[in-house]
Amino acid sequence: MPHPCDYVEFCIHLGVQQLAASKFGTMDILINNAGLTRDMRITKMAVEDWEVVVDITL
């Protein structure tokens, strides 16, 4: 059951969990896959951009 959402907002994860529980009863497996990149070299990236990339991707 793919469900795109804003990975940064923790409350969204609770909503997805509740949606899955209401549809399937229990949740046996959850795959949370997210990644982000900026279209530039790391050496040209602002610290704030790098922190966002690391926070989302890792």
N, CA, C and O atoms as a Tripos MOL2 file, in Angstrom:
@<TRIPOS>MOLECULE
protein
  232   231    58     0     0
PROTEIN
NO_CHARGES

@<TRIPOS>ATOM
      1 N           0.8470   -1.1600    0.0000 N.3       1 MET1
      2 CA          0.0000    0.0000    0.0000 C.3       1 MET1
      3 C           0.9020    1.2360    0.0000 C.2       1 MET1
      4 O           1.1680    1.7870    1.0680 O.2       1 MET1
      5 N           1.3730    1.6800   -1.1440 N.am      2 PRO2
      6 CA          2.2030    2.8840   -1.1880 C.3       2 PRO2
      7 C           1.4250    4.1000   -0.6860 C.2       2 PRO2
      8 O           0.2410    4.2660   -0.9790 O.2       2 PRO2
      9 N           2.1120    4.9340    0.0690 N.am      3 HIS3
     10 CA          1.4670    6.1370    0.5910 C.3       3 HIS3
     11 C           2.5050    7.2570    0.6500 C.2       3 HIS3
     12 O           3.2250    7.3710    1.6420 O.2       3 HIS3
     13 N           2.5960    8.0870   -0.3970 N.am      4 PRO4
     14 CA          3.5610    9.1820   -0.3770 C.3       4 PRO4
     15 C           3.2380   10.1740    0.7380 C.2       4 PRO4
     16 O           2.0750   10.5050    0.9700 O.2       4 PRO4
     17 N           4.2650   10.6370    1.4150 N.am      5 CYS5
     18 CA          4.0460   11.6270    2.4730 C.3       5 CYS5
     19 C           5.3330   12.3980    2.7280 C.2       5 CYS5
     20 O           6.3980   12.0430    2.2230 O.2       5 CYS5
     21 N           5.2200   13.4430    3.5080 N.am      6 ASP6
     22 CA          6.3650   14.2610    3.8890 C.3       6 ASP6
     23 C           7.0990   13.5460    5.0140 C.2       6 ASP6
     24 O           6.6110   13.4820    6.1420 O.2       6 ASP6
     25 N           8.2620   13.0160    4.7050 N.am      7 TYR7
     26 CA          9.0250   12.2120    5.6540 C.3       7 TYR7
     27 C           9.4240   12.9980    6.8990 C.2       7 TYR7
     28 O           9.5780   12.4240    7.9770 O.2       7 TYR7
     29 N           9.5890   14.2890    6.7540 N.am      8 VAL8
     30 CA         10.0600   15.1210    7.8610 C.3       8 VAL8
     31 C           9.0010   15.2580    8.9630 C.2       8 VAL8
     32 O           9.3490   15.3850   10.1370 O.2       8 VAL8
     33 N           7.7340   15.2330    8.6020 N.am      9 GLU9
     34 CA          6.6520   15.4240    9.5680 C.3       9 GLU9
     35 C           6.3160   14.1140   10.2770 C.2       9 GLU9
     36 O           5.7170   13.2200    9.6780 O.2       9 GLU9
     37 N           6.6970   13.9970   11.5420 N.am     10 PHE10
     38 CA          6.4840   12.7550   12.2870 C.3      10 PHE10
     39 C           5.0090   12.4040   12.4030 C.2      10 PHE10
     40 O           4.6570   11.2270   12.3280 O.2      10 PHE10
     41 N           4.1360   13.3880   12.5840 N.am     11 CYS11
     42 CA          2.7120   13.1080   12.7650 C.3      11 CYS11
     43 C           2.1180   12.4100   11.5470 C.2      11 CYS11
     44 O           1.1310   11.6860   11.6810 O.2      11 CYS11
     45 N           2.6910   12.6090   10.3650 N.am     12 ILE12
     46 CA          2.2240   11.9300    9.1550 C.3      12 ILE12
     47 C           2.4090   10.4270    9.2990 C.2      12 ILE12
     48 O           1.5650    9.6510    8.8490 O.2      12 ILE12
     49 N           3.5070   10.0080    9.9250 N.am     13 HIS13
     50 CA          3.7710    8.5790   10.0990 C.3      13 HIS13
     51 C           2.6900    7.9260   10.9530 C.2      13 HIS13
     52 O           2.3020    6.7850   10.7000 O.2      13 HIS13
     53 N           2.2140    8.6300   11.9430 N.am     14 LEU14
     54 CA          1.1410    8.0900   12.7820 C.3      14 LEU14
     55 C          -0.1270    7.8900   11.9670 C.2      14 LEU14
     56 O          -0.8290    6.8950   12.1460 O.2      14 LEU14
     57 N          -0.4250    8.8240   11.0780 N.am     15 GLY15
     58 CA         -1.6030    8.7020   10.2220 C.3      15 GLY15
     59 C          -1.4990    7.5160    9.2810 C.2      15 GLY15
     60 O          -2.4870    6.8180    9.0540 O.2      15 GLY15
     61 N          -0.3150    7.2790    8.7310 N.am     16 VAL16
     62 CA         -0.1100    6.1340    7.8440 C.3      16 VAL16
     63 C          -0.2770    4.8370    8.6240 C.2      16 VAL16
     64 O          -0.8710    3.8800    8.1270 O.2      16 VAL16
     65 N           0.2400    4.8060    9.8330 N.am     17 GLN17
     66 CA          0.0990    3.6200   10.6820 C.3      17 GLN17
     67 C          -1.3780    3.3530   10.9720 C.2      17 GLN17
     68 O          -1.8250    2.2090   10.8990 O.2      17 GLN17
     69 N          -2.1200    4.3770   11.2920 N.am     18 GLN18
     70 CA         -3.5530    4.2130   11.5690 C.3      18 GLN18
     71 C          -4.3090    3.7870   10.3130 C.2      18 GLN18
     72 O          -5.2260    2.9700   10.3940 O.2      18 GLN18
     73 N          -3.9420    4.3240    9.1660 N.am     19 LEU19
     74 CA         -4.5740    3.9420    7.9040 C.3      19 LEU19
     75 C          -4.3390    2.4610    7.6070 C.2      19 LEU19
     76 O          -5.2680    1.7440    7.2370 O.2      19 LEU19
     77 N          -3.1130    2.0130    7.7670 N.am     20 ALA20
     78 CA         -2.7960    0.6020    7.5260 C.3      20 ALA20
     79 C          -3.5270   -0.3000    8.5100 C.2      20 ALA20
     80 O          -4.0350   -1.3520    8.1240 O.2      20 ALA20
     81 N          -3.5840    0.1000    9.7720 N.am     21 ALA21
     82 CA         -4.2810   -0.7040   10.7800 C.3      21 ALA21
     83 C          -5.7690   -0.7960   10.4690 C.2      21 ALA21
     84 O          -6.3700   -1.8540   10.6540 O.2      21 ALA21
     85 N          -6.3680    0.2850   10.0040 N.am     22 SER22
     86 CA         -7.8010    0.2480    9.6950 C.3      22 SER22
     87 C          -8.0820   -0.5910    8.4460 C.2      22 SER22
     88 O          -9.1490   -1.1930    8.3280 O.2      22 SER22
     89 N          -7.1310   -0.6280    7.5200 N.am     23 LYS23
     90 CA         -7.3340   -1.3860    6.2820 C.3      23 LYS23
     91 C          -6.9990   -2.8670    6.4390 C.2      23 LYS23
     92 O          -7.6970   -3.7230    5.8950 O.2      23 LYS23
     93 N          -5.9320   -3.1730    7.1840 N.am     24 PHE24
     94 CA         -5.4380   -4.5450    7.2600 C.3      24 PHE24
     95 C          -5.5750   -5.1800    8.6440 C.2      24 PHE24
     96 O          -5.3860   -6.3890    8.7790 O.2      24 PHE24
     97 N          -5.8930   -4.4090    9.6560 N.am     25 GLY25
     98 CA         -6.0190   -4.9500   11.0150 C.3      25 GLY25
     99 C          -4.7170   -4.8580   11.7890 C.2      25 GLY25
    100 O          -4.6840   -4.2850   12.8780 O.2      25 GLY25
    101 N          -3.6550   -5.4100   11.2470 N.am     26 THR26
    102 CA         -2.3410   -5.3210   11.8850 C.3      26 THR26
    103 C          -1.3080   -4.9340   10.8290 C.2      26 THR26
    104 O          -1.5490   -5.0550    9.6280 O.2      26 THR26
    105 N          -0.1760   -4.4770   11.2960 N.am     27 MET27
    106 CA          0.9090   -4.1480   10.3890 C.3      27 MET27
    107 C           2.0790   -5.0520   10.7550 C.2      27 MET27
    108 O           2.6880   -4.8960   11.8140 O.2      27 MET27
    109 N           2.3870   -5.9900    9.8770 N.am     28 ASP28
    110 CA          3.4750   -6.9280   10.1290 C.3      28 ASP28
    111 C           4.8060   -6.4070    9.5980 C.2      28 ASP28
    112 O           5.8570   -6.6780   10.1770 O.2      28 ASP28
    113 N           4.7610   -5.6700    8.5090 N.am     29 ILE29
    114 CA          5.9760   -5.1510    7.8900 C.3      29 ILE29
    115 C           5.7390   -3.7020    7.4670 C.2      29 ILE29
    116 O           4.6900   -3.3650    6.9180 O.2      29 ILE29
    117 N           6.7240   -2.8600    7.7310 N.am     30 LEU30
    118 CA          6.6730   -1.4720    7.2750 C.3      30 LEU30
    119 C           7.9970   -1.1500    6.6000 C.2      30 LEU30
    120 O           9.0620   -1.3090    7.1960 O.2      30 LEU30
    121 N           7.9280   -0.7030    5.3710 N.am     31 ILE31
    122 CA          9.1240   -0.2700    4.6570 C.3      31 ILE31
    123 C           9.0130    1.2350    4.4760 C.2      31 ILE31
    124 O           8.1160    1.7340    3.7950 O.2      31 ILE31
    125 N           9.9270    1.9320    5.0880 N.am     32 ASN32
    126 CA          9.9540    3.3830    5.0070 C.3      32 ASN32
    127 C          11.1460    3.7640    4.1430 C.2      32 ASN32
    128 O          12.2910    3.6450    4.5780 O.2      32 ASN32
    129 N          10.8890    4.2120    2.9420 N.am     33 ASN33
    130 CA         11.9480    4.4850    1.9920 C.3      33 ASN33
    131 C          11.8890    5.9550    1.5860 C.2      33 ASN33
    132 O          10.9000    6.4100    1.0110 O.2      33 ASN33
    133 N          12.9380    6.6800    1.8850 N.am     34 ALA34
    134 CA         12.9700    8.0960    1.5240 C.3      34 ALA34
    135 C          14.3990    8.4850    1.1590 C.2      34 ALA34
    136 O          15.3600    7.9410    1.7030 O.2      34 ALA34
    137 N          14.5230    9.4080    0.2550 N.am     35 GLY35
    138 CA         15.8300    9.9070   -0.1230 C.3      35 GLY35
    139 C          15.6970   11.2850   -0.7510 C.2      35 GLY35
    140 O          14.6510   11.6360   -1.2970 O.2      35 GLY35
    141 N          16.7430   12.0380   -0.6670 N.am     36 LEU36
    142 CA         16.7300   13.4000   -1.1920 C.3      36 LEU36
    143 C          18.1330   13.7460   -1.6550 C.2      36 LEU36
    144 O          19.1210   13.3290   -1.0500 O.2      36 LEU36
    145 N          18.2090   14.4940   -2.7080 N.am     37 THR37
    146 CA         19.4970   14.9840   -3.1750 C.3      37 THR37
    147 C          19.3400   16.4270   -3.6420 C.2      37 THR37
    148 O          18.2390   16.8650   -3.9740 O.2      37 THR37
    149 N          20.4060   17.1290   -3.6630 N.am     38 ARG38
    150 CA         20.4420   18.4710   -4.2390 C.3      38 ARG38
    151 C          21.2770   18.3800   -5.5140 C.2      38 ARG38
    152 O          22.2690   17.6530   -5.5520 O.2      38 ARG38
    153 N          20.8960   19.0910   -6.5310 N.am     39 ASP39
    154 CA         21.5720   19.0060   -7.8160 C.3      39 ASP39
    155 C          22.8060   19.9010   -7.8290 C.2      39 ASP39
    156 O          22.8660   20.9000   -8.5450 O.2      39 ASP39
    157 N          23.7850   19.5160   -7.0200 N.am     40 MET40
    158 CA         25.0380   20.2640   -6.9670 C.3      40 MET40
    159 C          26.0950   19.4240   -6.2630 C.2      40 MET40
    160 O          25.7750   18.4430   -5.5930 O.2      40 MET40
    161 N          27.3230   19.8040   -6.4150 N.am     41 ARG41
    162 CA         28.4190   19.1140   -5.7340 C.3      41 ARG41
    163 C          28.3620   19.4260   -4.2430 C.2      41 ARG41
    164 O          27.9140   20.4950   -3.8310 O.2      41 ARG41
    165 N          28.8160   18.4890   -3.4640 N.am     42 ILE42
    166 CA         28.8380   18.6820   -2.0110 C.3      42 ILE42
    167 C          29.6700   19.9090   -1.6470 C.2      42 ILE42
    168 O          29.3250   20.6450   -0.7240 O.2      42 ILE42
    169 N          30.7450   20.1230   -2.3590 N.am     43 THR43
    170 CA         31.6140   21.2640   -2.0580 C.3      43 THR43
    171 C          30.9490   22.6080   -2.3350 C.2      43 THR43
    172 O          31.4020   23.6320   -1.8250 O.2      43 THR43
    173 N          29.8870   22.6220   -3.1310 N.am     44 LYS44
    174 CA         29.1590   23.8600   -3.4330 C.3      44 LYS44
    175 C          27.8820   24.0030   -2.6020 C.2      44 LYS44
    176 O          27.2120   25.0340   -2.6600 O.2      44 LYS44
    177 N          27.5520   22.9780   -1.8410 N.am     45 MET45
    178 CA         26.2870   22.9330   -1.1090 C.3      45 MET45
    179 C          26.3700   23.7310    0.1980 C.2      45 MET45
    180 O          27.3670   23.6600    0.9170 O.2      45 MET45
    181 N          25.3280   24.4770    0.4880 N.am     46 ALA46
    182 CA         25.2520   25.1840    1.7730 C.3      46 ALA46
    183 C          25.0870   24.1580    2.8950 C.2      46 ALA46
    184 O          24.5290   23.0810    2.6820 O.2      46 ALA46
    185 N          25.5620   24.4900    4.0570 N.am     47 VAL47
    186 CA         25.4650   23.5860    5.2050 C.3      47 VAL47
    187 C          24.0140   23.1920    5.4660 C.2      47 VAL47
    188 O          23.7360   22.0330    5.7730 O.2      47 VAL47
    189 N          23.0990   24.1300    5.3500 N.am     48 GLU48
    190 CA         21.6810   23.8440    5.6000 C.3      48 GLU48
    191 C          21.1430   22.8120    4.6080 C.2      48 GLU48
    192 O          20.3820   21.9230    4.9880 O.2      48 GLU48
    193 N          21.5380   22.9310    3.3330 N.am     49 ASP49
    194 CA         21.1140   21.9540    2.3250 C.3      49 ASP49
    195 C          21.6770   20.5740    2.6440 C.2      49 ASP49
    196 O          20.9710   19.5710    2.5430 O.2      49 ASP49
    197 N          22.9440   20.5260    3.0280 N.am     50 TRP50
    198 CA         23.5720   19.2540    3.3710 C.3      50 TRP50
    199 C          22.8550   18.6030    4.5540 C.2      50 TRP50
    200 O          22.6240   17.3940    4.5430 O.2      50 TRP50
    201 N          22.5090   19.3740    5.5510 N.am     51 GLU51
    202 CA         21.8130   18.8280    6.7220 C.3      51 GLU51
    203 C          20.4530   18.2460    6.3440 C.2      51 GLU51
    204 O          20.0620   17.2040    6.8710 O.2      51 GLU51
    205 N          19.7320   18.9020    5.4440 N.am     52 VAL52
    206 CA         18.4380   18.3770    4.9880 C.3      52 VAL52
    207 C          18.6390   17.0540    4.2520 C.2      52 VAL52
    208 O          17.9020   16.0960    4.4860 O.2      52 VAL52
    209 N          19.6290   16.9980    3.3690 N.am     53 VAL53
    210 CA         19.9120   15.7620    2.6300 C.3      53 VAL53
    211 C          20.2200   14.6260    3.5980 C.2      53 VAL53
    212 O          19.6810   13.5280    3.4560 O.2      53 VAL53
    213 N          21.0710   14.8740    4.5690 N.am     54 VAL54
    214 CA         21.4410   13.8380    5.5350 C.3      54 VAL54
    215 C          20.2480   13.4470    6.3980 C.2      54 VAL54
    216 O          20.0310   12.2580    6.6320 O.2      54 VAL54
    217 N          19.4780   14.4020    6.8710 N.am     55 ASP55
    218 CA         18.3150   14.1010    7.7150 C.3      55 ASP55
    219 C          17.3040   13.2210    6.9930 C.2      55 ASP55
    220 O          16.7560   12.2960    7.5920 O.2      55 ASP55
    221 N          17.0520   13.4900    5.7300 N.am     56 ILE56
    222 CA         16.0600   12.7270    4.9730 C.3      56 ILE56
    223 C          16.6160   11.3760    4.5420 C.2      56 ILE56
    224 O          15.9500   10.3520    4.6930 O.2      56 ILE56
    225 N          17.8260   11.3690    4.0110 N.am     57 THR57
    226 CA         18.3680   10.1630    3.3970 C.3      57 THR57
    227 C          18.8340    9.1390    4.4230 C.2      57 THR57
    228 O          18.6810    7.9370    4.2070 O.2      57 THR57
    229 N          19.3890    9.5860    5.5120 N.am     58 LEU58
    230 CA         19.8590    8.6350    6.5150 C.3      58 LEU58
    231 C          18.7960    8.4280    7.5510 C.2      58 LEU58
    232 O          18.9930    7.6590    8.4910 O.2      58 LEU58
@<TRIPOS>BOND
     1     1     2 1
     2     2     3 1
     3     3     4 2
     4     3     5 am
     5     5     6 1
     6     6     7 1
     7     7     8 2
     8     7     9 am
     9     9    10 1
    10    10    11 1
    11    11    12 2
    12    11    13 am
    13    13    14 1
    14    14    15 1
    15    15    16 2
    16    15    17 am
    17    17    18 1
    18    18    19 1
    19    19    20 2
    20    19    21 am
    21    21    22 1
    22    22    23 1
    23    23    24 2
    24    23    25 am
    25    25    26 1
    26    26    27 1
    27    27    28 2
    28    27    29 am
    29    29    30 1
    30    30    31 1
    31    31    32 2
    32    31    33 am
    33    33    34 1
    34    34    35 1
    35    35    36 2
    36    35    37 am
    37    37    38 1
    38    38    39 1
    39    39    40 2
    40    39    41 am
    41    41    42 1
    42    42    43 1
    43    43    44 2
    44    43    45 am
    45    45    46 1
    46    46    47 1
    47    47    48 2
    48    47    49 am
    49    49    50 1
    50    50    51 1
    51    51    52 2
    52    51    53 am
    53    53    54 1
    54    54    55 1
    55    55    56 2
    56    55    57 am
    57    57    58 1
    58    58    59 1
    59    59    60 2
    60    59    61 am
    61    61    62 1
    62    62    63 1
    63    63    64 2
    64    63    65 am
    65    65    66 1
    66    66    67 1
    67    67    68 2
    68    67    69 am
    69    69    70 1
    70    70    71 1
    71    71    72 2
    72    71    73 am
    73    73    74 1
    74    74    75 1
    75    75    76 2
    76    75    77 am
    77    77    78 1
    78    78    79 1
    79    79    80 2
    80    79    81 am
    81    81    82 1
    82    82    83 1
    83    83    84 2
    84    83    85 am
    85    85    86 1
    86    86    87 1
    87    87    88 2
    88    87    89 am
    89    89    90 1
    90    90    91 1
    91    91    92 2
    92    91    93 am
    93    93    94 1
    94    94    95 1
    95    95    96 2
    96    95    97 am
    97    97    98 1
    98    98    99 1
    99    99   100 2
   100    99   101 am
   101   101   102 1
   102   102   103 1
   103   103   104 2
   104   103   105 am
   105   105   106 1
   106   106   107 1
   107   107   108 2
   108   107   109 am
   109   109   110 1
   110   110   111 1
   111   111   112 2
   112   111   113 am
   113   113   114 1
   114   114   115 1
   115   115   116 2
   116   115   117 am
   117   117   118 1
   118   118   119 1
   119   119   120 2
   120   119   121 am
   121   121   122 1
   122   122   123 1
   123   123   124 2
   124   123   125 am
   125   125   126 1
   126   126   127 1
   127   127   128 2
   128   127   129 am
   129   129   130 1
   130   130   131 1
   131   131   132 2
   132   131   133 am
   133   133   134 1
   134   134   135 1
   135   135   136 2
   136   135   137 am
   137   137   138 1
   138   138   139 1
   139   139   140 2
   140   139   141 am
   141   141   142 1
   142   142   143 1
   143   143   144 2
   144   143   145 am
   145   145   146 1
   146   146   147 1
   147   147   148 2
   148   147   149 am
   149   149   150 1
   150   150   151 1
   151   151   152 2
   152   151   153 am
   153   153   154 1
   154   154   155 1
   155   155   156 2
   156   155   157 am
   157   157   158 1
   158   158   159 1
   159   159   160 2
   160   159   161 am
   161   161   162 1
   162   162   163 1
   163   163   164 2
   164   163   165 am
   165   165   166 1
   166   166   167 1
   167   167   168 2
   168   167   169 am
   169   169   170 1
   170   170   171 1
   171   171   172 2
   172   171   173 am
   173   173   174 1
   174   174   175 1
   175   175   176 2
   176   175   177 am
   177   177   178 1
   178   178   179 1
   179   179   180 2
   180   179   181 am
   181   181   182 1
   182   182   183 1
   183   183   184 2
   184   183   185 am
   185   185   186 1
   186   186   187 1
   187   187   188 2
   188   187   189 am
   189   189   190 1
   190   190   191 1
   191   191   192 2
   192   191   193 am
   193   193   194 1
   194   194   195 1
   195   195   196 2
   196   195   197 am
   197   197   198 1
   198   198   199 1
   199   199   200 2
   200   199   201 am
   201   201   202 1
   202   202   203 1
   203   203   204 2
   204   203   205 am
   205   205   206 1
   206   206   207 1
   207   207   208 2
   208   207   209 am
   209   209   210 1
   210   210   211 1
   211   211   212 2
   212   211   213 am
   213   213   214 1
   214   214   215 1
   215   215   216 2
   216   215   217 am
   217   217   218 1
   218   218   219 1
   219   219   220 2
   220   219   221 am
   221   221   222 1
   222   222   223 1
   223   223   224 2
   224   223   225 am
   225   225   226 1
   226   226   227 1
   227   227   228 2
   228   227   229 am
   229   229   230 1
   230   230   231 1
   231   231   232 2
@<TRIPOS>SUBSTRUCTURE
     1 MET1         2 RESIDUE 1 A MET
     2 PRO2         6 RESIDUE 1 A PRO
     3 HIS3        10 RESIDUE 1 A HIS
     4 PRO4        14 RESIDUE 1 A PRO
     5 CYS5        18 RESIDUE 1 A CYS
     6 ASP6        22 RESIDUE 1 A ASP
     7 TYR7        26 RESIDUE 1 A TYR
     8 VAL8        30 RESIDUE 1 A VAL
     9 GLU9        34 RESIDUE 1 A GLU
    10 PHE10       38 RESIDUE 1 A PHE
    11 CYS11       42 RESIDUE 1 A CYS
    12 ILE12       46 RESIDUE 1 A ILE
    13 HIS13       50 RESIDUE 1 A HIS
    14 LEU14       54 RESIDUE 1 A LEU
    15 GLY15       58 RESIDUE 1 A GLY
    16 VAL16       62 RESIDUE 1 A VAL
    17 GLN17       66 RESIDUE 1 A GLN
    18 GLN18       70 RESIDUE 1 A GLN
    19 LEU19       74 RESIDUE 1 A LEU
    20 ALA20       78 RESIDUE 1 A ALA
    21 ALA21       82 RESIDUE 1 A ALA
    22 SER22       86 RESIDUE 1 A SER
    23 LYS23       90 RESIDUE 1 A LYS
    24 PHE24       94 RESIDUE 1 A PHE
    25 GLY25       98 RESIDUE 1 A GLY
    26 THR26      102 RESIDUE 1 A THR
    27 MET27      106 RESIDUE 1 A MET
    28 ASP28      110 RESIDUE 1 A ASP
    29 ILE29      114 RESIDUE 1 A ILE
    30 LEU30      118 RESIDUE 1 A LEU
    31 ILE31      122 RESIDUE 1 A ILE
    32 ASN32      126 RESIDUE 1 A ASN
    33 ASN33      130 RESIDUE 1 A ASN
    34 ALA34      134 RESIDUE 1 A ALA
    35 GLY35      138 RESIDUE 1 A GLY
    36 LEU36      142 RESIDUE 1 A LEU
    37 THR37      146 RESIDUE 1 A THR
    38 ARG38      150 RESIDUE 1 A ARG
    39 ASP39      154 RESIDUE 1 A ASP
    40 MET40      158 RESIDUE 1 A MET
    41 ARG41      162 RESIDUE 1 A ARG
    42 ILE42      166 RESIDUE 1 A ILE
    43 THR43      170 RESIDUE 1 A THR
    44 LYS44      174 RESIDUE 1 A LYS
    45 MET45      178 RESIDUE 1 A MET
    46 ALA46      182 RESIDUE 1 A ALA
    47 VAL47      186 RESIDUE 1 A VAL
    48 GLU48      190 RESIDUE 1 A GLU
    49 ASP49      194 RESIDUE 1 A ASP
    50 TRP50      198 RESIDUE 1 A TRP
    51 GLU51      202 RESIDUE 1 A GLU
    52 VAL52      206 RESIDUE 1 A VAL
    53 VAL53      210 RESIDUE 1 A VAL
    54 VAL54      214 RESIDUE 1 A VAL
    55 ASP55      218 RESIDUE 1 A ASP
    56 ILE56      222 RESIDUE 1 A ILE
    57 THR57      226 RESIDUE 1 A THR
    58 LEU58      230 RESIDUE 1 A LEU
